Amino acid sequence: MLAYQGSQEGHLPGLRIFPDAAARRRAGLLLALGFFCLIALQSPEASSSIPSCGYQDLTKPFRHEVSVVLKLIHVYVTDKKGRPVEDLNLEDFTVTDNGRPVVLTDFEKHLLRASPETAEKEVASAPLSVALKTTRKFFLFFDFAYNNGRGLVKAKTAALHFLDSKVGPDDEVGILTYSMFKGVRVHEYLTRDHAKIREVVDSIGSKDIAGRASELELQYWLMAQEPLAGLGGEGSAEANAGRPVSDPNKNTREEGKRIAQAFILRLTALAKALRYIPGQKHFIFFSTGVPSSLIYGAQSGNPSSGPGGRAAFDPGDRVLRSQNEDMYKEFGASNCTFYAFDTRESAKETNLFAYDSMTFETGARGLAGTQGVFQDSTNIFRDDRTTGLNSLKRLSDITGGKYYSNINMYAKNLEQVKTLTGTYYVLGYSAGEREDGSFHEVKVAVKRAGCEIRTQSGYFNPKPFTELTKLEKELHLYDLALNERSLSRLPVMSFPLTALAFGTGDAAGLEILAAIPGEITARFSGEKVEYIALVFGAENDIRDIRRLETGPRPRRGQAVIFTSGASLAPGDYTCRLVIRDMDTGLSAVRSTRATVRAAPEKGLRIGTPLLLKEETGGAYLDAGEPKARAAIPWGEVYAFDRTVLAPAVGPISKLVSRLVAVIPYSVAGTDKPDIVLSGRLIDAASGQAVPAAMTLVGRTWHSAVETVLLEFPLGGLVPGKYLFYITAEDRSSKTLASAQTSLVISGE
């Protein structure tokens, strides 16, 4: 039984119930990690085949639009003893962009203080035209490919010490790992939940360590002077006659190069992805590093040892060298600073018996000759060229970070990282920017003597969307989906969006509903348009994601209503819809907030009212939910006649004379509910109730859910924002429930 106070039941012509078109899909992983999955899956062969620039149609004139943008450069300044310099001003700095001096227009100083009372940030007299947050972003990065079990234990100890004593409450921390087989993995994205980060660090084990990558290189150079099979030493010519000459280390060396190339290319893809995370990113990198001899070459052996011995000279690998330098450049241009902690315990690694164990059986030794000492077996230190020392130092230097040679001194070194990352300057200048993807080298100098500078090496200009690689287009999508204010330089439009909350029985969730005007759909000129609906939890973790790909041609220039359902636990949520032309990159994004209430054990539950207006000619797209997991049939719960009505999402013209509200409800614990409904309009500005005669015009049943339709006039409402309240009472269970939505009357 249902009663409505102060009205008579009427009839809404054409009211009908639609079959269940809702389906559901909850994402079991964070979209924030999605683009890193692309990195992990990217093979060296696939990566190296991507051209550095897109195809240019030579029949058309070459042209890039130039726009003026504000470039912001983070600069870290220390004295000769490594202490931060805190008293510099704008006049103390000079900057060149591709060798040309620039005029600094913006300046900000950030000083990390011991307590909030002393203020973490001090702003100099020249104001910054872009507001910046002082929150630091740290990634704890564990390298499993170039590491060992003891080094990992030390790295975990250092990471936990960093979390416990060096990280501020507002600092964001993430966890990355790299392994030969799994590539780059994100175990936790940037978050202020440091307890969660600590749990992740504790859970990291040694099962993925493959330190053999660096040992292969050491073995190659130690054995480089040994006799080849088939040559032997003195007096062995007859014994070795007819035996083929073979180098058993050649294949292992090539394997080492393949491992290094995979490492370099996957980290390059990571660097490109990090362009879309705003601000400076600080990496605490635990690794032994890629052996520099693999990339830049080395020399070993005694060239005067005769036919029984062997000397080796390697000029380096040209391809690896180029790819490695590109990786450094990408990290430097992505505002990433590396603080590399060498997990070998000491940069000068003792290696007393490695040479003996590898050469004892042959009896050959490197000796001191007239041309110098070659592969001296009495040297207790491992050759730096066969270690990752130089690779780690260069990565740190180019990105403006610092290299720490002894992991055992982590407490002292992490204290320096805390100080260095907390004290810095931001310099801003205007620059002409072309969409040509070119790299700009930036150099910063300080006029004061005795100062040392660490800063990014430069930046990349953007490229037109049509020239982006597949990976870069995916990163553009993640930028739109994950950032409240997208960093994309491509046009981003907006549209009205709302979320309807409802529950019945054990099921509850939200239906995302958007009204995309024809002015937006007319601009989608490509062959495919994608709709991606996301639901974020209170911690900005993704609770649900749905994607729909469609051809825009039949709906081009036409208003489109998009819906997507999600089953969710009680809580507060942010819903976001991203619409993107997959050919041009033109995008539209909108977010809204909603709350799913906890279900009562028994009694009445009521859903968010859906407002409808008289309108025809619209198109509908439903991302739905997978039927196997569908809990709420949203299409039936919020059923209405689409031939004469359309959702009133966004501003409503003052010329609209009436609205219809769709209100679903359910009652747990009783088969015979006795419902009384009442509704009212409230002027949001004054808080005063606005008279509105509401009439019950229709109702439908679906399982345990009843949906009613109330009509109310808008005549006489002045432009402004109003709240529509619905209160319901079930007299059989003696329970109450209420819901509300807002509407805006425009002056047009």
C-alpha positions in Angstrom: 0.0 0.0 0.0 1.3 3.5 -0.8 -0.2 6.8 0.1 0.8 10.3 -0.9 0.0 13.2 1.4 -2.0 16.1 -0.2 -2.5 14.7 -3.7 -4.4 12.3 -5.8 -2.9 9.5 -7.8 -2.7 10.3 -11.5 -1.4 8.6 -14.5 1.7 9.2 -16.6 1.1 8.2 -20.2 3.6 5.8 -21.7 5.1 4.6 -18.4 6.8 1.3 -18.9 9.4 -0.9 -17.3 12.6 -1.6 -19.2 14.5 -4.9 -19.0 17.6 -5.1 -17.1 20.4 -3.4 -19.1 22.7 -2.8 -16.1 25.9 -4.8 -15.7 28.7 -4.3 -13.3 32.4 -4.5 -13.2 34.5 -3.8 -10.2 38.2 -3.2 -10.8 40.4 -5.4 -8.6 43.4 -3.2 -9.1 44.1 0.5 -9.1 43.9 2.5 -12.3 46.8 4.4 -10.9 48.8 1.3 -11.5 47.5 0.7 -15.0 50.0 2.7 -16.9 52.8 1.0 -14.9 51.4 -2.3 -16.1 52.0 -1.1 -19.6 55.6 -0.4 -18.7 56.1 -3.8 -17.2 54.6 -5.5 -20.2 56.6 -3.5 -22.7 59.3 -5.6 -24.2 62.7 -4.2 -25.3 61.9 -5.2 -28.9 58.6 -3.4 -28.9 60.0 -0.4 -27.2 62.9 0.0 -29.5 60.7 -0.2 -32.5 58.7 2.9 -31.5 59.9 5.9 -33.6 61.1 8.9 -31.8 58.9 11.2 -33.9 55.6 10.7 -35.7 55.2 10.5 -39.5 54.9 13.9 -41.2 52.9 14.4 -44.4 55.3 16.3 -46.6 52.5 17.4 -48.9 51.3 19.7 -46.2 53.2 22.7 -44.8 55.1 22.0 -41.7 53.6 24.0 -38.8 53.6 23.9 -35.0 51.5 26.3 -33.1 53.4 28.3 -30.5 52.0 29.0 -27.0 53.5 30.8 -24.1 53.7 28.8 -20.9 55.2 29.2 -17.5 58.1 26.9 -16.9 58.9 25.9 -13.3 62.4 24.6 -12.3 63.2 23.1 -9.0 66.7 23.9 -7.8 68.6 22.5 -4.9 71.6 24.5 -3.7 74.3 23.3 -1.2 77.6 24.6 0.0 80.9 22.8 -0.4 80.1 20.7 2.8 76.8 19.6 1.4 74.6 21.8 3.6 71.6 23.5 2.1 71.9 27.2 1.3 68.8 28.9 2.5 69.3 32.7 2.0 69.3 33.1 -1.8 67.1 35.5 -3.7 65.8 35.8 -7.2 68.7 38.0 -8.3 71.2 35.2 -7.3 70.1 32.9 -10.1 70.6 32.8 -13.8 68.9 30.3 -16.2 69.5 29.4 -19.8 67.0 27.5 -22.0 68.8 25.8 -24.9 71.7 28.2 -24.3 69.6 31.3 -24.3 69.3 33.4 -21.1 65.8 33.8 -19.8 64.2 36.4 -17.6 63.1 34.9 -14.3 59.6 36.2 -13.4 58.7 33.9 -10.5 60.5 32.7 -7.4 59.7 30.6 -4.4 61.8 29.4 -1.5 60.9 26.2 0.4 62.5 25.5 3.8 61.8 22.4 5.8 61.4 23.3 9.5 61.2 21.1 12.6 57.7 22.2 13.5 54.6 23.7 11.8 54.9 26.8 13.9 58.1 27.8 12.2 56.4 27.4 8.7 57.6 24.8 6.2 57.4 27.3 3.3 58.8 30.8 3.1 57.8 32.8 0.0 60.1 35.6 -1.2 58.9 39.0 -2.4 58.3 37.9 -6.0 55.0 36.0 -5.9 54.6 32.8 -7.8 51.9 33.0 -10.4 51.0 29.3 -10.0 50.1 28.0 -6.5 52.3 25.1 -5.4 52.0 22.6 -2.6 55.0 21.8 -0.4 54.1 18.2 -0.1 57.0 16.0 -1.0 56.6 12.9 -3.2 58.9 9.9 -2.6 59.2 6.6 -4.4 61.0 3.8 -2.6 62.4 1.9 -5.5 63.8 -1.6 -5.0 65.9 -3.1 -7.8 65.8 -6.9 -7.9 67.7 -7.4 -11.1 70.9 -5.7 -9.9 70.9 -6.6 -6.3 71.6 -9.5 -3.8 70.0 -11.0 -0.7 72.1 -9.1 1.7 71.7 -5.8 -0.1 67.9 -6.3 -0.1 67.9 -6.8 3.7 69.9 -3.6 4.1 67.6 -1.8 1.7 64.5 -2.8 3.7 66.1 -1.7 6.9 67.0 1.7 5.4 63.5 2.1 3.9 61.8 1.4 7.3 64.2 3.9 9.0 63.3 6.5 6.4 59.5 6.0 6.9 59.9 6.1 10.7 62.1 9.2 11.1 62.5 11.1 7.8 59.0 11.4 6.3 56.6 14.1 7.3 52.8 13.5 7.8 51.9 15.4 4.6 54.6 13.6 2.5 53.3 11.1 -0.1 55.2 7.8 -0.5 54.9 5.1 -3.1 56.6 1.7 -3.6 58.2 0.4 -6.8 60.2 -2.7 -7.7 61.9 -3.9 -10.8 62.7 -7.5 -11.6 63.9 -9.2 -14.8 60.7 -11.1 -15.4 58.0 -8.8 -14.0 59.5 -5.5 -15.0 58.4 -2.4 -13.1 55.7 -3.0 -10.5 53.9 -0.6 -8.3 53.1 -2.1 -5.0 51.6 1.1 -3.6 50.9 4.3 -5.3 51.6 7.7 -3.8 49.8 7.9 -0.5 50.0 9.6 2.9 49.0 6.3 4.6 52.6 5.6 5.8 51.5 2.6 7.8 50.3 0.9 4.6 53.7 1.7 3.0 55.4 0.1 6.0 53.4 -3.1 5.5 54.4 -3.2 1.9 58.1 -2.8 2.7 57.9 -5.6 5.3 56.3 -7.9 2.8 59.0 -7.5 0.1 61.0 -10.7 -0.1 64.1 -12.0 -1.9 62.3 -14.4 -4.3 62.5 -12.0 -7.2 66.2 -11.1 -6.8 68.4 -12.0 -9.8 71.8 -10.6 -8.9 73.4 -12.8 -11.5 73.0 -9.9 -14.0 76.0 -8.1 -12.5 78.0 -11.2 -11.7 78.0 -12.2 -15.4 79.8 -9.0 -16.3 82.4 -9.6 -13.5 83.0 -13.1 -14.7 83.5 -12.0 -18.3 86.3 -9.5 -17.5 88.1 -11.7 -15.1 88.2 -14.5 -17.7 89.0 -12.1 -20.5 92.7 -12.9 -20.4 92.4 -16.7 -20.1 93.4 -19.0 -22.9 90.6 -19.9 -25.4 89.8 -23.6 -25.8 91.9 -24.8 -28.7 94.8 -22.4 -28.1 96.0 -23.5 -24.6 99.4 -22.5 -23.1 102.9 -23.5 -23.7 103.4 -27.2 -24.8 99.7 -27.8 -25.4 99.6 -27.3 -29.2 99.5 -31.1 -29.9 96.9 -31.8 -27.2 94.7 -29.1 -28.5 95.2 -29.8 -32.2 91.9 -29.9 -34.1 89.8 -28.5 -31.2 87.6 -25.6 -32.2 88.3 -22.2 -30.8 85.3 -21.1 -28.6 84.6 -18.4 -26.1 82.3 -19.8 -23.3 81.7 -16.3 -22.0 80.3 -14.8 -25.2 76.8 -16.0 -24.7 76.6 -15.0 -21.1 77.8 -11.5 -22.0 75.1 -11.2 -24.6 72.6 -12.3 -22.0 73.9 -9.6 -19.7 73.4 -7.0 -22.4 69.8 -8.2 -23.0 69.1 -7.9 -19.3 70.6 -4.4 -19.2 68.6 -3.3 -22.3 65.3 -4.5 -20.8 66.1 -2.6 -17.6 66.9 0.6 -19.5 63.9 0.5 -21.8 61.4 -0.3 -19.0 62.8 2.5 -16.8 62.6 4.9 -19.8 58.9 4.1 -20.1 58.6 4.7 -16.4 60.2 8.1 -16.8 57.8 9.0 -19.5 54.9 8.0 -17.4 56.1 10.1 -14.5 55.8 13.3 -16.6 52.1 13.2 -15.8 52.6 13.3 -12.0 52.9 17.0 -11.1 55.7 18.3 -8.9 59.1 17.0 -8.0 59.4 13.2 -7.5 62.2 11.9 -5.3 63.4 8.3 -5.8 65.2 6.4 -3.0 66.8 3.9 -5.3 68.2 0.7 -3.8 70.4 -1.1 -6.4 74.0 -2.2 -7.3 73.5 -0.6 -10.7 74.0 -1.7 -14.3 77.7 -2.5 -14.8 79.1 0.4 -16.8 81.4 -1.9 -18.9 78.3 -3.4 -20.5 77.4 0.0 -21.9 80.6 2.0 -22.2 83.2 -0.8 -22.5 86.4 -1.6 -20.7 89.8 -3.3 -21.1 91.2 -6.4 -19.4 94.1 -8.8 -19.8 97.8 -8.5 -20.8 98.3 -7.6 -24.5 101.9 -9.0 -24.3 100.9 -12.4 -22.9 101.3 -14.1 -26.3 99.2 -16.7 -28.0 98.6 -18.7 -24.8 96.8 -15.7 -23.2 94.2 -13.3 -24.2 93.6 -9.5 -23.8 90.2 -7.9 -24.2 89.2 -4.4 -25.2 85.5 -3.5 -25.6 84.6 0.0 -26.9 81.1 -0.3 -25.6 77.7 -1.0 -27.1 76.5 1.9 -29.2 72.8 1.0 -29.0 72.9 0.5 -25.2 74.8 3.7 -24.7 72.2 5.7 -26.7 69.3 4.1 -24.9 70.9 4.6 -21.5 71.6 8.3 -22.2 67.9 8.7 -23.3 66.8 7.1 -20.0 68.8 9.6 -18.0 67.4 12.5 -20.0 63.8 11.3 -19.6 64.1 11.1 -15.8 65.7 14.5 -15.7 63.0 16.0 -17.8 60.2 14.3 -15.8 61.2 16.2 -12.5 62.6 13.0 -11.0 65.5 13.1 -8.6 67.4 9.9 -7.8 69.1 9.3 -4.5 70.9 6.1 -5.3 71.9 3.8 -2.4 74.5 1.3 -3.5 73.6 -2.0 -1.8 77.0 -3.5 -2.2 77.8 -2.1 1.3 80.9 -0.3 -0.1 81.6 1.2 -3.5 85.1 -0.2 -3.3 84.0 -3.9 -3.1 86.6 -6.4 -1.9 86.9 -9.4 -4.0 89.8 -11.5 -2.7 89.2 -14.9 -4.2 86.9 -14.4 -7.2 89.9 -14.2 -9.6 91.6 -17.2 -8.1 88.4 -19.3 -8.2 87.9 -18.5 -11.8 91.4 -19.0 -13.1 93.1 -21.5 -10.7 92.5 -24.5 -13.0 94.2 -22.9 -16.0 97.1 -21.5 -14.1 97.1 -18.3 -16.2 97.5 -15.0 -14.4 97.7 -11.3 -15.3 101.2 -10.0 -14.8 103.1 -6.8 -14.7 104.8 -6.1 -18.0 106.6 -3.4 -19.8 103.3 -1.9 -20.9 101.8 -1.8 -17.4 99.8 -4.0 -15.0 96.9 -5.9 -16.5 94.3 -7.7 -14.4 96.4 -7.7 -11.3 95.4 -10.8 -9.2 96.7 -9.2 -6.1 94.2 -6.3 -6.2 91.6 -6.9 -3.5 89.1 -4.4 -5.0 86.8 -5.2 -7.8 87.2 -3.0 -10.9 84.7 -0.1 -10.8 84.1 -0.6 -14.5 82.5 -4.0 -14.0 80.2 -2.6 -11.3 77.2 -0.3 -11.3 79.0 2.5 -9.4 79.3 4.8 -12.4 75.8 4.1 -13.6 74.3 5.0 -10.2 76.4 8.1 -9.9 75.5 9.3 -13.4 71.8 8.7 -12.8 72.0 10.7 -9.6 74.0 13.5 -11.1 71.9 14.0 -14.2 68.6 14.0 -12.2 70.0 16.4 -9.5 70.2 13.8 -6.8 73.1 12.2 -4.9 74.9 8.9 -4.9 75.6 7.1 -1.6 78.3 4.4 -1.8 77.7 2.5 1.5 74.3 1.2 2.4 75.5 0.6 6.0 75.6 4.4 6.5 71.9 4.7 5.6 70.9 6.7 8.8 73.4 9.5 8.1 72.7 9.5 4.4 68.9 9.5 4.7 69.1 12.5 7.1 70.9 14.3 4.3 68.2 13.3 1.8 65.6 14.7 4.2 67.4 18.0 4.4 68.1 18.2 0.7 64.6 17.4 -0.4 63.1 19.8 2.1 65.1 22.9 1.1 64.8 24.1 -2.4 64.0 27.0 -4.7 61.4 27.2 -7.5 62.3 29.4 -10.5 59.8 30.4 -13.1 60.0 31.9 -16.5 57.9 32.3 -19.6 58.8 30.3 -22.7 57.4 29.7 -26.1 56.3 26.1 -26.5 55.8 24.3 -29.7 54.1 20.9 -30.1 57.2 19.3 -31.6 58.3 17.0 -28.9 61.8 18.5 -28.8 64.1 18.5 -25.8 65.2 21.7 -24.1 68.4 21.7 -22.1 68.1 23.9 -19.0 71.1 25.2 -17.1 70.9 27.0 -13.8 73.8 29.0 -12.2 74.2 30.8 -8.9 76.2 34.0 -8.7 77.4 33.4 -5.2 80.7 31.6 -5.0 81.0 28.2 -3.2 77.5 27.0 -4.1 76.8 23.6 -5.8 73.5 23.2 -7.8 71.4 20.1 -8.5 68.4 20.5 -10.8 66.7 18.8 -13.7 68.5 18.6 -17.0 65.7 20.1 -19.1 62.2 19.3 -20.4 60.4 18.0 -23.5 57.9 20.0 -25.5 54.6 18.3 -26.0 53.7 16.6 -29.2 50.4 16.7 -31.2 48.1 13.8 -30.2 48.3 12.2 -33.6 52.1 11.9 -33.2 51.9 10.2 -29.7 52.9 6.6 -29.4 50.3 4.1 -28.1 51.9 4.2 -24.6 51.8 8.0 -24.5 48.2 8.0 -25.5 47.4 5.7 -22.6 49.3 8.0 -20.3 47.2 10.9 -21.5 44.1 8.9 -20.6 45.4 8.1 -17.1 46.2 11.8 -16.6 42.6 12.6 -17.3 41.3 9.8 -15.1 43.5 10.2 -12.1 44.1 14.0 -11.8 41.3 16.2 -10.4 42.8 18.9 -12.6 44.3 17.3 -15.6 47.7 18.4 -16.7 46.8 17.7 -20.3 47.5 20.5 -22.8 44.8 19.2 -25.1 41.3 20.8 -24.8 39.3 19.4 -21.9 35.5 20.1 -21.8 32.9 19.6 -19.1 29.3 18.4 -18.8 26.7 17.8 -16.1 27.1 14.6 -14.0 25.2 13.1 -11.1 25.3 9.9 -9.0 22.2 8.1 -7.7 22.6 6.0 -4.5 20.3 3.1 -3.7 20.3 -0.2 -1.9 18.0 -3.2 -1.4 18.6 -6.3 0.7 22.4 -6.9 0.9 23.0 -5.0 -2.4 23.9 -1.3 -2.6 25.7 1.0 -5.0 25.7 4.0 -7.3 24.5 4.7 -10.8 26.5 7.4 -12.6 24.4 9.5 -14.9 25.8 12.1 -17.3 24.1 14.4 -19.8 26.5 15.2 -22.7 25.2 18.1 -24.8 25.3 18.0 -28.5 27.8 20.9 -28.5 30.4 18.4 -27.2 29.4 15.3 -29.2 29.6 17.4 -32.4 33.3 18.0 -31.7 34.2 14.3 -31.7 35.4 13.8 -35.2 37.3 10.5 -34.8 36.2 7.0 -35.6 36.1 5.9 -31.9 35.1 7.5 -28.7 35.7 5.9 -25.3 33.7 6.5 -22.1 35.4 5.5 -18.8 33.4 5.7 -15.6 35.4 5.5 -12.3 34.5 5.4 -8.7 37.1 6.4 -6.1 36.9 5.6 -2.4 37.6 7.9 0.5 41.4 7.1 0.1 41.3 7.9 -3.6 41.6 4.2 -4.4 39.5 3.0 -7.3 36.5 0.9 -6.3 34.9 0.4 -9.7 35.7 1.1 -13.3 33.7 0.6 -16.5 34.7 1.3 -20.1 32.5 1.7 -23.2 33.9 2.2 -26.7 31.6 3.4 -29.4 31.5 5.0 -32.8 30.3 8.6 -32.4 29.0 9.1 -35.9 25.3 8.1 -35.3 25.2 10.4 -32.2 27.4 13.3 -33.5 25.8 16.6 -32.6 23.1 14.9 -30.5 22.6 15.0 -26.8 23.7 11.8 -25.1 22.7 10.3 -21.7 25.4 8.0 -20.3 24.7 5.6 -17.4 26.9 3.2 -15.6 26.1 1.1 -12.4 28.5 0.1 -9.6 27.8 -2.1 -6.6 29.6 -0.7 -3.6 30.0 -1.0 0.2 28.6 1.9 2.3 30.9 4.9 2.3 31.8 8.2 0.6 32.8 8.1 -3.1 33.9 10.4 -5.9 32.6 9.5 -9.3 34.4 10.6 -12.5 33.5 10.1 -16.2 36.2 10.6 -18.9 35.1 10.8 -22.5 37.9 10.9 -25.1 38.1 11.0 -28.9 40.6 8.2 -29.5 41.8 9.8 -32.8 42.2 13.4 -31.8 42.6 13.3 -28.0 39.8 15.8 -27.5 38.4 15.0 -24.1 35.6 15.8 -21.6 35.8 15.1 -17.9 33.5 15.7 -14.9 33.4 14.5 -11.3 30.8 14.4 -8.6 30.5 13.1 -5.0 28.0 10.7 -3.5 27.4 8.6 -0.4 26.2 5.0 -0.1 24.4 4.6 3.2 24.7 1.5 5.4 21.6 -0.8 5.1 19.3 -1.1 8.1 18.6 -4.5 9.5 15.0 -4.0 8.7 12.8 -1.2 7.5 12.7 1.4 4.8 15.5 2.4 2.3 15.0 5.2 -0.3 17.1 6.1 -3.3 18.4 9.4 -4.6 15.6 11.1 -6.6 16.2 11.2 -10.4 14.7 14.4 -11.9 13.2 14.2 -15.4 12.1 16.8 -17.9 10.0 16.6 -21.0 12.4 16.1 -23.9 12.7 14.0 -27.0 15.4 13.1 -29.4 18.3 12.1 -27.1 20.5 9.1 -27.4 21.4 6.7 -24.5 24.6 4.8 -23.8 24.7 2.3 -20.9 28.0 0.8 -19.7 26.0 -1.3 -17.2 27.5 -4.1 -15.1 28.4 -7.7 -16.0 25.1 -9.7 -15.6 26.8 -12.4 -13.5 27.7 -9.9 -10.9 24.7 -7.6 -11.2 23.1 -6.9 -7.8 20.8 -3.9 -8.6 19.0 -3.7 -12.0 19.5 0.1 -12.4 17.6 0.3 -15.6 14.4 -1.0 -13.9 14.9 0.7 -10.5 15.0 4.1 -12.3 12.6 3.2 -15.2 10.9 5.9 -17.2 9.6 6.5 -20.7 12.6 7.6 -22.7 10.4 8.7 -25.6 9.0 11.6 -23.8 11.2 12.2 -20.8 15.0 12.8 -20.3 17.1 13.2 -17.1 17.3 16.8 -15.9 21.0 16.8 -15.1 22.7 20.2 -14.8 21.0 23.7 -15.0 17.3 23.7 -15.9 15.9 26.4 -18.1 13.3 28.7 -16.4 11.1 27.9 -19.4 10.7 24.3 -18.2 7.2 24.2 -16.6 7.3 20.9 -14.7 9.6 18.1 -13.5 9.0 14.4 -12.6 11.0 12.8 -9.8 11.7 9.0 -10.0 12.1 7.7 -6.4 12.9 4.0 -5.7 12.4 2.5 -2.2 12.5 -0.9 -0.6 11.4 -2.3 2.8 13.3 -5.1 4.5 11.7 -7.4 6.9 8.1 -7.1 5.8 6.0 -8.3 2.8 3.3 -5.6 3.3 4.8 -2.2 3.6 2.6 0.8 4.2 4.4 3.8 2.8 3.6 7.5 3.1 5.7 9.9 1.0 6.1 13.7 1.3 8.2 16.1 -0.7 9.3 19.7 -0.6 11.5 22.3 -2.3 14.0 24.4 -0.3 15.6 27.6 -1.6 19.3 26.8 -1.0 20.2 30.5 -0.6 17.5 31.4 2.0 16.7 28.0 3.5 13.0 28.8 3.1 10.5 26.2 1.9 9.0 26.9 -1.6 5.4 25.8 -2.1 5.2 23.0 -4.7 2.1 20.9 -5.3 3.3 17.3 -6.0 1.3 14.6 -7.6 1.9 10.9 -7.8 1.8 10.0 -11.5 3.1 6.5 -11.7 4.7 3.5 -9.9 6.2 0.2 -10.9 7.4 -2.9 -9.0 10.5 -4.9 -9.5 11.2 -7.8 -7.1 11.5 -6.1 -3.7 11.8 -2.6 -5.1 8.9 -0.2 -5.8 9.5 2.9 -7.9 7.2 5.9 -7.7 7.0 9.0 -9.9 6.1 12.4 -8.6 5.3 15.4 -10.7 5.7 19.0 -9.5 5.4 22.3 -11.3 8.3 24.9 -11.6 6.3 27.9 -12.6 7.1 30.9 -10.5 10.6 29.7 -9.3 13.2 32.4 -9.6 16.6 31.4 -11.0 18.9 29.9 -8.4 19.7 26.6 -6.6 17.1 24.5 -4.8 17.1 21.3 -2.8 14.4 18.7 -3.5 13.7 16.6 -0.3 11.8 13.4 -0.1 10.7 11.9 3.3 9.2 8.5 3.5 7.6 6.5 6.4 6.7 2.8 6.5 3.9 2.6 9.0 4.1 -1.2 9.2 7.7 -1.3 10.3 7.6 2.2 11.9 10.8 3.3 10.1 11.6 6.6 8.4 14.0 7.3 5.5 14.8 10.4 3.4 16.8 11.4 0.4 17.6 14.6 -1.5 18.9 16.0 -4.7 19.6 19.5 -6.0 18.4 21.4 -9.0 19.5 24.7 -10.5 17.1 27.0 -12.4 19.0 29.1 -14.9 18.0 32.5 -16.2 17.9 31.3 -19.8 
